Amino acid sequence: MNYSRILIFCCLLFSLRSLKAQERLTVVHDSISFDQLVTEIESKTPYHFYYDSRNTDSLKVSVRAEDKDLNTILGQILSGTALHFAIDRNHRIFITEGREIMTELPTNFFGKGIQQTQPTPGVAFDYTAYEKREKQKKLIESRLYSIGPKSTNMQGKGTLAGSVRDASSGEPVIGASVYVENPLIGASTDQFGYYSITLPKGRYEMKIKSVGMKATVRQLMVYADGKLEIELDQDVTPLKEVVIESEKDVRVSSVQMGMERLDIKTMKNMPLALGETDIMKIVLTLPGVQTVGEGTVGLNVRGGATNQNLILFNDAVVYNPSHLFGFFSTFNPDVLKNVELYKSGITADYGGRLSSVLDVTSREGNLKKISGSGGISPITGRISLEGPIVKDKTSFLLGARTTYSDWILGKLHDKDLSHSKASFFDLNLNITHKFNEKNSLYLSGYMSKDKFKLAADTTYSYSDKNATIKWKHIFNNKLYAVVTGGISRYSYNIESIVNPVNAFDMGFRIQQINGKVDFNYYLNSKHTITAGLSTIRYNLSPGNYRPHGSESLVTPNLLQHEQGQESAIYIGDNFEVSPKLSLYAGIRYSYYQALGPKDAYTYPDGVAKTARVIQDTLHYMAGKSIATYHGAEPRFSIRYSLGQKSSVKLSYNRMRQYIQMLSNTTAITPTDIWKLSDGYVKPQIGDQYSAGFYTTLRGSTIDISIEGYYKMMQNTADYKNGASLLLNHHIETDIVSARGKAYGAEFMIRKSSGKLNGWISYTYSRTFLQAKSVNESESVNHGAWYPASYDKPHAFNFVGNYKISRRFNFSLNTTYSTGRPITLPVATYELGGALRLSYSDRNHYRIPDYFRMDLSINIEGNHKVKKLAHSSWSFAVYNLTGRNNAYSVYFKSENGQIKGYKLSIFAQPIPTITYNFRF
Amino acid sequence: MNYWRIMIFKDFIRKHVASGSRFFIFAMIFVSLSCVESYSPKLDVGEVDILVVDGFLDTSDSTVVVKLSKANVLGGDTALIKVEHAVITVESNEGSSYDVVEQSPGIYHATEIPIDPSKQYRVHVSVNNAEYESDFEGIKKTPEIDSITWKPGDGETRIYVNAHDATNSTHYYRWDYTETYEYNAGVFSAYKFEGTNVVARDYNDYIFTCWKTTESSSIRINSTIQLQSDVVRDFNLIRLPVGTIKLSQRYSVLVKQRALSESEYDFLDQLEKTTESIGSLFDPQPSQVPGNIHSLTAGANALGYFSAGNSTSKRFFLAFYELPEALRKVNEPYCGVDTICVRPRAFLCVKDVGELDGTELIGAGIYDGGSLIGYTLSYPFCADCRTQGGVLQKPSFWP
């Protein structure tokens, strides 16, 4: 190596000096061979080409150069190829592949002598593919792009638009920041990787940054409106110590508050439970997000119930995001791109749920080459395959995941366990097609299914299926529209066949068909306007109980179907008043109708609704409105910068929710039912006020945020004591309407780069409900405020990553929270010869506090770029300290004694090993 | 108390072929555990003052029994606090009222109440300056039990009950049962002490065979409301694990069946859910199950149920020899026998007869060539069947 270096230096020293080719000439061709071009240039100029025709014989070039110097012409021709050129003073042009010949020594090679020549990239002799790309990137970064036809009128503004894509796969990069610093004008890419930025005409250096990608710049000369496609290189260092980098500016500078975006790469570094990257568990480490217990997927965001989160997967609603009682989430980590969680400051384009929006986006599939990835852990196996169908136009992404737990359970000696069954799978398919620059089509399909049987004879199964089709049309640089159509369906089934006389099937199903149109209009550099309309048709089958088999005497019990139509129209404006002050104002108006056919019961006024007091039955014809609700949902956010590094934000939003989940168990279970608003169950309405302070320290490597909120909720459902929710024909008799209030403060310190990175967060939050009625049976705790079952005042999280070397990385996750409220027995009494329990007021006590620590070590394979398959190992321990966290606490009457028990699910450190690969 | 469920997947070795020539072999061990521990929370309640009313109007003999007690603080004394000196009446929905008088502390009786099955009845309690009242309850007729059957199960014997109502009006059933079983002591005691002398027992003195009777305390209810016809087929009322002493000789159960109103069924169902079958992953949150008794005085609390109706019953027998081979096992307590000598230290004895204090029991005699040289010695828990709760008196219904 050293020997060859010396040799080359010697050659360079004695034979070559660089020369700027001053000759100007005009060459205009559409697709001619390289040889032809060489002949032409040689004929017009004194220059002579030296090249290996094997490198150029397949090369067709297009060139449009009028009165340009040779350097520019050659640069134009060879950009995008692997070829380089060098010109020496003897009018010789060397065309080389892969590496550039340096025709002079680097500036200051001998430590003195200032040569004011054109800067030339330093010579690196060990050209790997990586460095080749680096070089290309430098070339692009130093080139000046003219936007719009050249003109001398430099008055007014020009709008630049285009998309930011990943150079290696061609996939769009979401949430990339595109900005110029002087004056500070910026934009970020939307879900299609599309950006639009309006700049006063002139010369700029535009910066582009994104999570997990190399930051880049473009030199611009803006003459008028124009297009600029940008490709970003992936940060090939697979150690993701910089992944959150681009977010650091965003937290302070964006008007959005209460939002967290997590990139799949960040998530893959976090400790895993059961060997899988689980986005739902990772979201739980963020401030303000809590869960009622281990092994449940339900999220409680800022004092909201688990049904108040809009969980979207590629714009389709997911009703149950959990596998195996919540031990896994249904999102296959291999197909995911990123996850956005909105806790406050929710923009007007989202609606339908009170507390939060969890927007999960999958990748689009590699446009350039076929590739795949997968992983094997003790419980699950997953694989994904992606690639172009038509190169650079159509791509697909297919992901599948399943478990072999059935097979494992069957091997066990424990009789209860070996008779148990638990299986699940999920499938994803995405197809993206780009018709042309203005039209793209996105198809996404998703399906998950679970089936389990716990020792007993009853089999539970549930399934989420959805599909969306999305068409994006760009009208011009400033305006584009997206038309989305989709269908989501969630169903579950319970089957019991052990006693042929009582054998039954019980099913529940909800289906929604939705359509929407969204417009995005970049009015000017100060205003970005979004507007749209949407409609959702709900069809719900709340319960269908049927005999199973010919011997069964079970009477079919079919609950009436429910229908509803929810429509909304919205408009929002992101207004940058001044570099210091920006605001977002939006309004959504939603309109909901519960529709027939349905028979609805009527109850007398003033008495508690019970089945015994049903007065009358009203029949509504198909399509007839049973109840109508509508209302405005204003959304407002404001940001004010306190210098470069800090800002304060305020936001207010009102949300309306027309569908609720009914569950009187504490966790989301497969048998929870959803209920559409009707004459008795009113829509939930939530108002949230929040304020936050954001600052960065130490050159933006540490950011600190403090957010506080106050939230009020109306018409949330709680239950009468001993409510029965399954197969209930008059469910309104078991529900009580409660109002809620929640408040809290969230502190977060995040270090996003360096060997050690991660975050620490602390949340103080309280949530109270009140169910007050003149009828005692419709009140809870005599109408007093009581803590909601997910009220956990203190929560602390630590997530840390430590990079030991390029291939070893170590991470630790620690969680502490106050135990959730519980209703405990306080007295015993005797009835019918047995000891019974008398309970306290609802949620008067708490289960023990929760604490857990997880650890994971990721070991990457070597970093050779050219390898058949890249692999990595993850070793993780869940619940390192083996603490017996209470999942539930219960009391039982046993042999005349009342005994209390605490059930823990993961009561021991759980080690897992996962093998991941990609090819 | 900790019990762990451990699943270890040993030798979980898979060969994985990738990129043509490379083999990845991995072994994985997965340990999944869940754990149940006993738990006693700290409660901040001082005193509880809840009246518990348990009342039943029996239409078959025109009687009313009302039991009054008070609830105890959890974790404190569990002894029943009886409530005395209450004034209780049973009222019909047409205004007639009958006094129920205290017969023994906390237990109130009334007899010869003229019952009209078309009327509804309620109980009214007045005690300690507070008034309580139940909802009106209708009278429901209970059908006969069709049969009680048994089937051998997996490691257990199962007793089933079958019933039906041809008029399709019962729908809600409750069963209580009284089990009686015959069993033997571990060691037959042929001798007893009379003073310090050992004498042979009379036939009437044998303490080898006992009969024990236990009442059910769990709530066993079933609903046929989901079925097209009002039929209870093979409701599994009792499970007797293999080896239980209940089936060691002969077993009998008297099943009492009672038709329930829908609201009483709901009450019992809730009571069962909140105190018996809880602890699984999908349990509802427990809550107070107040029943149909309400307090009419502010600040006073009441629990319990007053119901009206009749019950029907049927007796069932099952003997040890009827069981299949797999279930014909008895888990007997370990009863080692020691030997005692008639003459001091005549052979390897633990004690001599004179050294005994009279609490021991004597098994059989030990003979050497026709002459008594000692006895086998046992202890009451082995040789006296009464120590396990039974009585020597054979029940009248026993075959």
Interface residues (C-beta under 8 A of the other chain):
Chain A: G295 F325 I376 S377 P378 I379 I408 K411 L412 D414 L417 N499 V501 N502 F504 Y545 L553 V554 T555 N557 N664 T665 T666 A667 T669 P670 T671 N721 G722 A723 S724 S789 I822 T823 L824 P825 V826 A827 T828 Y829 E830 L831 G832 G833 A834 L835 R836 L837 S838 Y839 S840 R842 Y845 L868 A869 S871 N884 A886 Y887 S888 V889 Y890 F891 K892 S893 G896 Q897 I898 K899 G900 Y901 K902 L903 S904 I905 F906 A907 Q908 I910 P911 T912 I913 Y915 F917 F919
Chain B: W4 R5 M7 F9 F12 R14 H16 A18 S19 G20 F24 F26 M28 I29 F30 V31 S32 L33 S34 C35 V36 E37 S38 Y39 S40 P41 L43 V45 V48 I50 V52 D54 S69 K70 A71 N72 V73 L74 T78 L80 D176 E215 S216 S217 S218 I219 Q226 L227 Q228 S229 V231 R233 D234 D266 Q270 L271 K273 T274 T275 E276 I278 G279 L281 F282 D283 P284 Q285 P286 S287 Q288 V289 P290 L303 G304 Y305
